[in-house]
Each structure stands twice: as C-alpha cells, then as structure tokens.
Amino acid sequence: MNFAIIDVETTGGKFNEEGITEIAIHKFDGVDIVDSFISLINPEREIQPFVVNLTGINAKMLKNAPKFHEVAKRIVEIMDGCVMVAHNSSFDYRVVRNEFSRLGYVFEAPTLCTVELSKILLPELESYSLGKLCRSVGIPMSDRHRANGDALATIKLFELLLQKDKDKIIVKKTIKEGNQRDLSGKLLKILDTLPLQSGLFYFHRFNGDIIYIGKGKNIQKVVNQVFLRSSRRTRSLLKEMDSVTFELTGSELVARIKFEEVISIHKPKHNRNKKWRIEAVTFNHENMILVDKGRVTGEKSVILIENNQYMGYAYAELRHQINNLDILKSLINNTENYPLQNMIIKKYLSGNKVQEIIRF
C-alpha cells in the first residue's frame, strides 16, 4: 500500500475559508519516498498575522507562487491510490478537500492520523504535538511549521509507528473514509448564525439535550476554534451535535460565572470535569456592585457582592435600578452562594477591569 504523507500550511481565519499557502506531499511505499511534490501556493486571500509569525510565510513570498488550480492536477496524480497520512489528518484533509471543492471537484481519500496512532502505539507521552512528540522519540526536525519540514518529520514518525504496529491491526482499523465524517457544510451554516459578542454557547443533540457548553468574548470565534480542533474527543462531539444555541452576557465576567453555574446544572457529557481548589476569598470591599458591559447598547450588567459574598447578577438599563439596592436585589438572578463564584470574581478582578465599582 502506498501512503501520501502530507502537510499544509494555511492562511488561518474562519472555519472552511482558510486557503493553502504551502503544501508538501511525499509518496511513501512503506520503505522509500518514491515521489514528492512541494510548493508554495498563492491563496488569493489575506494571511492572518499570527500565521505569518508562526510560519514565516508572508504575502510577498506568495505573490508569484502558483494558485491552487494550477497545481491541483499534480496533487491528484501523486495522491492517486494512496492513503493520506498527516499529523492531525482531519485538518489537512478538510483544507485540501475544500480547495478542490472550490474548483468543483470532489476530493476523497482514506486517511490515517499519526496523532491517533501515536496515542495508541506510543502511550504515556506528555504531549502529542508533532514537535514535542518527535523530540520524545529522538526524531530530528528542521523547518518547523513549514510544510516540507513537518511532512518529513511525519514520515519518520510514521515509519516508527509502522514498526510498532507489527500485526498491522491498528493501521487497518484506523483507516477512515474522509467523506463519511465531513461535516463542513453543516458546521459553516451553524457558524454563520452565531454572534460576535461575549457569552455562552450550547451544543445540543437532536432531542435538545445539552452535550457541551462553552464561553468566550466572541462566541462565533470560539465556536470556530472548536470546529477546527482535530482530536478524537472533538470529532465525537461534532458527530453527536445537531444544533448550537447561544446566550449573550455582555460582560466576560458574567459569562465566566454563569458558565460554572450551568455546567453544575446540566453536567454536559463532553465537558471535562474541572476540579477547583476552593479557598476562602476576601474582597477589597465587603459590599460592592460591579458594573460592566451589557448585552445591548444602553444596558449594563451588574454583579452584587454583599458581606464578601457573591449574591448574583442582573441587567439594568436605568441608573436608579443600580443605585437603589432594594430594586437591584429584586432584579438579581438568585443563585446558590457558591464559594467558586467568589474565586472567579477575585481572579478576574486581579487581571481585568470592569467599567465601574460602587461601594456601599
């Protein structure tokens, strides 16, 4: 069986809108490299600054590089009849498939992921990122975060994995048909419905059950990051997920507080159980009101702390709703007085500011 060891570098950006900036493919027969294709690619779109810093590939370098449609035939030829092998193969597969889709061509290939294989065949390593994994097993690397450097390191890693998999059982079982797990269209439609504001988001099964809860300053951006993950856990989550809903909080601090509250209520199966070390918390002022951004223009989020204890949060549009303690208490969303919330607030205030602190 022939393998196409592949690595791509991309522009970064919105899920399914990334463009390839560099590609390296080595056709490997299990012993030798029998063919290679390495090229910069003009993505015809902007490269995210953090990607430029990571890879060193910038727009000037790509100005005269071939566009994807100019190298597409060569890619099809070298990958014909091969199993596609990559470190986090779901990412490389999705990006390549999207580029072909823009040309009206349906690209499909069975895939192997060296991350998954390494976790099975090289257990108990601290990290399975390509760089740290290669260092752990003594594989030299050069040109890290460039397509050919990473592809050559992946070949050496794959050779080691083939040696470990003496009966070839794991290799056979982990070959996956890429088209069977492609959720790109569905995920992109969901992404387009999500806001750019701070808040929580909920992944639901077909029957409405909440299976995952997340939070962030920019809901769409954070969900996009979830969609871009390539771990087995994430693929399982996305396969089970049917829809996504969201809840704006305005304030990032409210989002953090509410996140822990809803996690404790719903106990979503795909959220990791985070263990907090609960400690007694004392604020700078025993009684205060934290005023911050609201969900819409003219609204404020309000957090009440009384006798060094978090009492709840509310939203107010009028100043007298905030200044009048009795009115504010009537607006507060009452929750249990978790010591955890005190810790969250204390930690947040140590590194962030709210718009106003009212002491009483």
N, C-alpha and C positions, 0 to 999 in steps of 0.2 A: 504493500500500500504506500502511495506517495502522500506526503504532507506538504502543505503550503504554510510555512512559518511566516506570520505577517505581523507588522506593527505599523500603526498610522499615527501621525501627529495631526491635530486639528486646530481650528480657529478658536474653539471654545464657544460659549454662547448658549442660546436657547436650545432645549432638547429638540433633536431632529432637524435643527437648522445649522448645525456645525458643518464646516467644509474641511476637506482634507488639505493639509499643507505639505505633507511629506508621507511617502509610503515606501516600505521595504518588504519585498516578498522573496523568500528563498524556498525553492522546491527541494525537498529533502526526502530521500528514499529510505531513510532509517539508518543509513551509513554515511552517505556523502550528500553534499549540496550539488544538485545536477543542473540547476538553472537559477537565475536571480534577476530581479527587477527592482531597481532603487531609483527614486526620482522625487524631486521637489514638485509640488503641484500648486498652480495658481488657483486659489479657492474662489476668486471673484467675490470676496466679501471681507469684511474687516476682521482682523485678528485681535482677540482680547488681549489687553496689556499684560495680564498675569501669565498668559500663554507665551507671549514674546519673552518675558523674563525667564520662564521655565525652560523653553526650548532653544532660545536664541534665534528662532526663525522670525523674520520681520517682513513687512510688505515689500521692501526694496529687493530683498533676496528672491521674492516670488514674482516680480514684475514680468520677467521674461521666461518663467517656468511654464511648462505645458499645462493646459487646462485638463480637467479630468476626462472630458470626452475624447481628448487626443491620445490618452493612454489606456482608455477603457478596454480596447480590443486586446492589448498586450496583457492586461490583468486577467481577462477571461482565459486567455491562452495558457498562461502559466499556472492558473489555478484549476484548470480543467482536470477532472478526475481525482482531485486531491481532497484530503480532509484539511480544513482550515484550522491551524493551531495558533493560539495567541494567549498572552497573559492578560486575563480578563477578556475572553474571546467575545462575550456578548456585546461589549463596546465596539471593538473593531468590526465585528460582523455587521452590527447595526449601521455604523457610519458608512462602510463600503456599500451596503445594500441600499442605503438612502441615496448615495451618489448615483448608483445605477438607476434607481427609481426615477430620479430627475431626468434621466435620458430615455425613460420609457422602457427600460429593460428590467426584467425580474431576475435578480441575482439570488441564487440559493446554493448553499453548501453545508455539508455536515461539519460540525465544529468540535474541537477539543479545547478545554481551558486548562492551562498549566497552573492556575491558581488552585482550582478544584483538585487536580491530580496531586499537586504538592501537599495539600492538606491531608490527603489520604496516604500518600506514599512517603512523605517526609513529615510525620506528625511532631507536635510539641515544639515547633519553632516559634519564636516570639512574633515574627512578622512574615507575611507572605507577599509583601510588596516586592517587585522584581529586584530592586537594588539590594535590599536587606536579605532577601532570600538567597541571591547569588553570593553575597558575602558569607552567609552562613555555611554554604556548601563549597566555598572556595572557587567559584566561577569568576574569572576576571571580567570587568566591564569597562568599556570606553564609550564615549559619546552618549552618556546617559541622557534620556529624554529626547534623543534623536532616533528616527525610525530604524536606521540600519544598526546602530549600536544596540538598541533594545532587542531588535529581531535576532541578532547574532547571539546575544546572551540567552534569549529564549530557546534557541536551537541547542545550546549547550545544556540548558536546564532540561529540555525535552529528552535529550539523549540519556541523561541521568535517570529520568523518570521511566523511560523505556527499559533501562537496565533493572530498575527496582521492580517493575511490573513483569516478573518472569513468566507468569502464565497468561499475560495479556488480557486478563479478565476485566481489570478496571478500565483499560483503554477501550475495550469493546462496549462496556456499559456506559461510559461517559461520552460516547459519540452522540451528539444531539443534532437533530434536524432543525436548522435555524428557523425555517419558515413556520414551524409548529409553535414557536414561542414569540413570534414577532407581534408586539402589542403597539407598535409605533403609532398607527393611525388613531387608535383609541386614546392613547396617552396624550397625544398632541391636542386632540379635541378637548380633553379634560383641562389641560394646561391653559388653553385659551379662555376658559371660563373663570379662572382664578384671579383675585385682585393682587395689586402690588403693595398693599398695606399690611401692617402688623396684625397678627392674630394667630388663631389656631386652625388646623385643618384636620379632617376626619376621613379615613378610608373606610368604606363600607362594603360588606358582602352584598350579594343580590337581595337578601332578605332584610337589609338595613342594619344588621349587626355591625358595630364599630370594631374593626380589627387592628387599626393603627391610628395614633394621634401624634401630630407634630405641631411645632410652633415656629415663628420666625418674624423678623422685621418686615420681610417681603414674602407673603405666602406663596406667590407664584414661583419666586426664585428658589425657595426651599423645597417645594414640591418638585421642581425641575431637577434639583440636586438628588432627590430621592430616586427619580426616574432614571438618572444617569448612573446610579450605582449598579454594580455588576455581580454582587455577592449572591450566593445561593439563597440566603435569607430574603433578600430583596426580590429575587425572581419569584420566590414562593408567595411573597406578599402581593406582588403585582398580578400574579396569576389568579389569586383569590379575590382581589379587589374589583368591585363592579362600578363604584362611583365615589366621588370626593365631594364633601361639603366643607364649608369654612365658617368661621366666626370671627369677625373683626373685633379687636380690642383697643385699637388706637395706641395705647401705651404698651411698650415692650414689657414693662414690669407687670402689668395686669396679665399679659399673655403668659409670663413665667409662673405667676401664682395660679392662674386658672388651669394651666397645663397640669400641674401636680394634682389639683383637685379632681379634674375629670379623669386622669389616669387612675386615681384611687377608686373612683366610682365605677368606671367601665372595665378596668383591667384588660385592655386590648391584648390579644394573643401575640401580636407581632412587635409590641414594645418591650424592650429589655427592662428587666426589673432593676431599677437603680436603688442602691442601698445608701441612704443618707446617715451620716453620723450626727444625730440630733444633739445640739448643745443649747444651753440657756443663752438667750440673746437679750442684751440691753441696748436700747437705742439712745441716741444723744439727747432726745427729749421724750419723756414718758408719754406725752399726749401730743399728737400732731396729725395733720391732714396733708397727704401728699397729692398735689395737683399736677396732672400731666396731660398729654395729648388725648383727645377724644377720638371717636370713630369717624366723626364728620366735622366739617367746619362749624365753629361756634359751640362745640361740645367739649367738655373736659372729663377726663377720668379722675376719679377721686378714691384714695385709699385712706381708711381711717385706722389710726393706731391709738389705743386708749390703755393707759396703765401698762405700757410696754408690751401690749398685745395687739396683734392684727385682728381687726374686727370685721373686715370685709371691704368690698369695693362697690362703687356706684358710678353712674354717669350723670352729669348735670349740665344744663345749658344756661342757668341763671346764677349769678353771683351769690344771691341770698340763699340759694339751695346749699351752697358750700359753706357760707359763713354762719348759718343757723344750724347748730349742732342737732337739734331735735328733728329738723327737716331732713338733714343729711342722714341721720340714723334710719329714718323711715324709707330712704331710698337705697340703703345699703343692701347688697346681696349677702344675706347672712350665711356664713359657713361655720363649720367647726373651727375652734381655735387651735389649729394645728401649729405646734412649735416649728414645723417645717416652713410654714409661710413666713414666720419671723426671720428665719435664717435666709430665705430667698430675698426678702426685702433688705436685710442688713448687707448681704453680699452685693446686691445690685447697687445700693447707695454708696458702697465703698469705691465703685469704679464708674458710676454713671450719675447723671444729674436728672432730676425731674424739674418741671417748669417752676414749681413753687412749693414751699413748705410752710404751712401755717401751724404755729404752736398755740396751744390753748391750755 
